[in-house]
Amino acid sequence: MKIGLDIMGGDFAPKATVLGAIKAYKSLSAEQKIVLIGDRTLAEPYFAEADFNIDHFEFVHTTEVIGMGEHPTKAVVQKPNSSISLGFKLLKDGQIDSFASAGNTGAMLVGAMFSIKTIPGIMRPAIAAMVPKLKGGYGIILDVGANSDCKPDTLLQFGLLGSLFAENILNIKNPRVGLMNIGEEEEKGNLLSQATYPLMNDTTLFNFIGNIEGRDMFNDKADVITCDGYTGNIILKLAETFYILTLKKGFRDEFFDRFNYEQYGGSPILGVNAPVLIGHGISSPEAISNMLLLSRHMIESNLVDKIKAAFN
């Protein structure tokens, strides 16, 4: 197993990515390898600082980087030797089994679509995010930003993608799938919600439990929450502030601690032909480490193969 990491991605790279890789390495078995992609010269001082042998990792050296503010499509095309572009080339060629980066989110999406491509049968890949539950554990919400506008058929597919992730990664049996709406009644909502409800209600692909409201986000009503990327991104950004607010107000709580992005590290792009994870731009070493461990879990679970079988 080879887990690829862009060490140049993120606001605190390469220090945070190097230290995160070192932390994750200590949790891996001998046959599980991390492949670092980026500027070795810039990374070496942090290995020395941590008194850690750089040779524990495979290294693909490059000095080219896609910046956070660059246009994703142009950057991927014009910078074929960037850490993100090289990471996807390695993933496409089978030299790594997964790829993760806390760098330019748009470039990660474009790279995934252009290189390893979408699984046949899937209309649009989705970015998924973890949702902490009040009684413990996590659910999942998708999409949270890849697709601002969606069609009913796309949301139906998100339900299946989320259900497969919840079952295989979160170990939830027969996950309950809910459609985010402004009311529980099936006639509620905008045109997209009204058209999606009957599709989900009639499907046998997953366990649809009906519409859910914003107040149901963190209870046990649904394990998988489906919505368009515009709605999902607003929900995600709002939820992220809960943890920040608790710190600013000076109190700690186990539930709100689980809103900390470091706990799960990265968000998977579901619906592409290999495991790809996007980290937060401000990722710390803890977040990078957990993103790599989630990458390992996605490889071990054969999630991509299971999604391919479901959409075949």
Buried (B, 14 or more C-beta within 10 A) or exposed (E): BBBBBBBBBBEBBBBBBBBBBBBBBEEBEEEBBBBBBBBBEBBBEBBEEBEBEBEBBBBBBBEBBBEBEBBBBEBBEEBEEBBBBBBBBBBBEEEBBBBBBBBBBBBBBBBBBBBBBBBEEBBBBBBBBBBBBEEEBBBBBBBBBBBEEBBBEBBBBBBBBBBBBBBBBBEBEEBBBBBBBEEEEBEBBEEBBBBBBEBBEEBEBBBBBBBBBEEBBBEEBBBBBBBBBBBBBEBBEEBBEBBEEBEEEEEEEEBBBBBBBBBBBBBBBBBBBBBBBBBBBEBBBBBBBBBBBBBBBBBEBEBBEBBBEBBE
